[in-house]
Structure formats: C-alpha cells, structure tokens
Amino acid sequence: MHKFGKGFATGVATMIGLTAGVLFSFKKAVVEPIESQEQKAEENRKKSLRKSGSSHLG
C-alpha cells in the first residue's frame, strides 16, 4: 500500500505540473498575441483620430 501512495502522489504532482505547463503555453501562444494585436489596433485608432482631427483645423 505504501508504493501505491507514492505512485499516486507522483501521478497527482505530474498532472498538476502538466496542467500548469499546458495553461502557460496556451496563454503564451494564443492569448498574448491576441491581446497585443488588439493593443496595436487601439493605438492605430487613436493615431487616426488625431490625424483626422488635425487635418480639419485649417
């Protein structure tokens, strides 16, 4: 029964580590590029609004 406990604990620790790794890699590969793309789009919107506002001044 002692070996079962050690194996079970090792399996649980491995699964927790694996899950954390998968979530971290998903965040790096999927979430962060989308956020940076949205941030660039927002900056471009701000720039275009400033340009359009200044072009009509005179």
PyMOL commands that place a pseudoatom at each C-alpha (Angstrom):
pseudoatom trace, name=CA, resn=MET, resi=1, chain=A, elem=C, hetatm=0, pos=[0.000, 0.000, 0.000]
pseudoatom trace, name=CA, resn=HIS, resi=2, chain=A, elem=C, hetatm=0, pos=[2.981, 2.300, 0.611]
pseudoatom trace, name=CA, resn=LYS, resi=3, chain=A, elem=C, hetatm=0, pos=[4.045, 2.058, -3.055]
pseudoatom trace, name=CA, resn=PHE, resi=4, chain=A, elem=C, hetatm=0, pos=[0.518, 2.922, -4.155]
pseudoatom trace, name=CA, resn=GLY, resi=5, chain=A, elem=C, hetatm=0, pos=[0.586, 6.119, -2.079]
pseudoatom trace, name=CA, resn=LYS, resi=6, chain=A, elem=C, hetatm=0, pos=[3.935, 7.186, -3.510]
pseudoatom trace, name=CA, resn=GLY, resi=7, chain=A, elem=C, hetatm=0, pos=[2.808, 6.433, -7.040]
pseudoatom trace, name=CA, resn=PHE, resi=8, chain=A, elem=C, hetatm=0, pos=[-0.478, 8.232, -6.575]
pseudoatom trace, name=CA, resn=ALA, resi=9, chain=A, elem=C, hetatm=0, pos=[1.264, 11.315, -5.145]
pseudoatom trace, name=CA, resn=THR, resi=10, chain=A, elem=C, hetatm=0, pos=[3.764, 11.284, -8.002]
pseudoatom trace, name=CA, resn=GLY, resi=11, chain=A, elem=C, hetatm=0, pos=[0.955, 10.986, -10.541]
pseudoatom trace, name=CA, resn=VAL, resi=12, chain=A, elem=C, hetatm=0, pos=[-1.001, 13.834, -8.997]
pseudoatom trace, name=CA, resn=ALA, resi=13, chain=A, elem=C, hetatm=0, pos=[2.084, 16.064, -8.899]
pseudoatom trace, name=CA, resn=THR, resi=14, chain=A, elem=C, hetatm=0, pos=[2.864, 15.204, -12.514]
pseudoatom trace, name=CA, resn=MET, resi=15, chain=A, elem=C, hetatm=0, pos=[-0.674, 16.017, -13.637]
pseudoatom trace, name=CA, resn=ILE, resi=16, chain=A, elem=C, hetatm=0, pos=[-0.651, 19.343, -11.783]
pseudoatom trace, name=CA, resn=GLY, resi=17, chain=A, elem=C, hetatm=0, pos=[2.665, 20.258, -13.399]
pseudoatom trace, name=CA, resn=LEU, resi=18, chain=A, elem=C, hetatm=0, pos=[1.477, 19.162, -16.807]
pseudoatom trace, name=CA, resn=THR, resi=19, chain=A, elem=C, hetatm=0, pos=[-1.739, 21.163, -16.490]
pseudoatom trace, name=CA, resn=ALA, resi=20, chain=A, elem=C, hetatm=0, pos=[0.177, 24.269, -15.406]
pseudoatom trace, name=CA, resn=GLY, resi=21, chain=A, elem=C, hetatm=0, pos=[2.522, 23.865, -18.373]
pseudoatom trace, name=CA, resn=VAL, resi=22, chain=A, elem=C, hetatm=0, pos=[-0.338, 23.499, -20.826]
pseudoatom trace, name=CA, resn=LEU, resi=23, chain=A, elem=C, hetatm=0, pos=[-2.131, 26.559, -19.469]
pseudoatom trace, name=CA, resn=PHE, resi=24, chain=A, elem=C, hetatm=0, pos=[1.053, 28.636, -19.547]
pseudoatom trace, name=CA, resn=SER, resi=25, chain=A, elem=C, hetatm=0, pos=[1.876, 27.625, -23.111]
pseudoatom trace, name=CA, resn=PHE, resi=26, chain=A, elem=C, hetatm=0, pos=[-1.730, 28.289, -24.216]
pseudoatom trace, name=CA, resn=LYS, resi=27, chain=A, elem=C, hetatm=0, pos=[-1.527, 31.764, -22.724]
pseudoatom trace, name=CA, resn=LYS, resi=28, chain=A, elem=C, hetatm=0, pos=[1.780, 32.449, -24.473]
pseudoatom trace, name=CA, resn=ALA, resi=29, chain=A, elem=C, hetatm=0, pos=[0.709, 31.022, -27.827]
pseudoatom trace, name=CA, resn=VAL, resi=30, chain=A, elem=C, hetatm=0, pos=[-2.912, 32.188, -28.065]
pseudoatom trace, name=CA, resn=VAL, resi=31, chain=A, elem=C, hetatm=0, pos=[-3.916, 34.836, -25.543]
pseudoatom trace, name=CA, resn=GLU, resi=32, chain=A, elem=C, hetatm=0, pos=[-0.918, 37.187, -25.613]
pseudoatom trace, name=CA, resn=PRO, resi=33, chain=A, elem=C, hetatm=0, pos=[-0.781, 37.540, -29.435]
pseudoatom trace, name=CA, resn=ILE, resi=34, chain=A, elem=C, hetatm=0, pos=[-4.490, 38.414, -29.487]
pseudoatom trace, name=CA, resn=GLU, resi=35, chain=A, elem=C, hetatm=0, pos=[-4.020, 40.989, -26.732]
pseudoatom trace, name=CA, resn=SER, resi=36, chain=A, elem=C, hetatm=0, pos=[-1.042, 42.582, -28.484]
pseudoatom trace, name=CA, resn=GLN, resi=37, chain=A, elem=C, hetatm=0, pos=[-2.978, 42.704, -31.764]
pseudoatom trace, name=CA, resn=GLU, resi=38, chain=A, elem=C, hetatm=0, pos=[-5.888, 44.444, -30.018]
pseudoatom trace, name=CA, resn=GLN, resi=39, chain=A, elem=C, hetatm=0, pos=[-3.488, 46.896, -28.397]
pseudoatom trace, name=CA, resn=LYS, resi=40, chain=A, elem=C, hetatm=0, pos=[-1.928, 47.760, -31.782]
pseudoatom trace, name=CA, resn=ALA, resi=41, chain=A, elem=C, hetatm=0, pos=[-5.374, 48.269, -33.287]
pseudoatom trace, name=CA, resn=GLU, resi=42, chain=A, elem=C, hetatm=0, pos=[-6.313, 50.610, -30.435]
pseudoatom trace, name=CA, resn=GLU, resi=43, chain=A, elem=C, hetatm=0, pos=[-3.108, 52.623, -30.928]
pseudoatom trace, name=CA, resn=ASN, resi=44, chain=A, elem=C, hetatm=0, pos=[-3.831, 52.892, -34.661]
pseudoatom trace, name=CA, resn=ARG, resi=45, chain=A, elem=C, hetatm=0, pos=[-7.369, 54.100, -33.938]
pseudoatom trace, name=CA, resn=LYS, resi=46, chain=A, elem=C, hetatm=0, pos=[-6.026, 56.804, -31.629]
pseudoatom trace, name=CA, resn=LYS, resi=47, chain=A, elem=C, hetatm=0, pos=[-3.460, 57.913, -34.208]
pseudoatom trace, name=CA, resn=SER, resi=48, chain=A, elem=C, hetatm=0, pos=[-6.039, 58.103, -36.978]
pseudoatom trace, name=CA, resn=LEU, resi=49, chain=A, elem=C, hetatm=0, pos=[-8.409, 60.113, -34.797]
pseudoatom trace, name=CA, resn=ARG, resi=50, chain=A, elem=C, hetatm=0, pos=[-5.628, 62.608, -34.017]
pseudoatom trace, name=CA, resn=LYS, resi=51, chain=A, elem=C, hetatm=0, pos=[-4.705, 62.877, -37.697]
pseudoatom trace, name=CA, resn=SER, resi=52, chain=A, elem=C, hetatm=0, pos=[-8.283, 63.353, -38.846]
pseudoatom trace, name=CA, resn=GLY, resi=53, chain=A, elem=C, hetatm=0, pos=[-8.885, 65.959, -36.168]
pseudoatom trace, name=CA, resn=SER, resi=54, chain=A, elem=C, hetatm=0, pos=[-5.772, 67.954, -37.012]
pseudoatom trace, name=CA, resn=SER, resi=55, chain=A, elem=C, hetatm=0, pos=[-6.375, 67.832, -40.760]
pseudoatom trace, name=CA, resn=HIS, resi=56, chain=A, elem=C, hetatm=0, pos=[-9.667, 69.687, -40.389]
pseudoatom trace, name=CA, resn=LEU, resi=57, chain=A, elem=C, hetatm=0, pos=[-8.251, 72.560, -38.358]
pseudoatom trace, name=CA, resn=GLY, resi=58, chain=A, elem=C, hetatm=0, pos=[-7.229, 74.601, -41.164]
for i in range(1, 58): cmd.bond("trace and resi %d" % i, "trace and resi %d" % (i + 1))
show_as sticks, trace
zoom trace
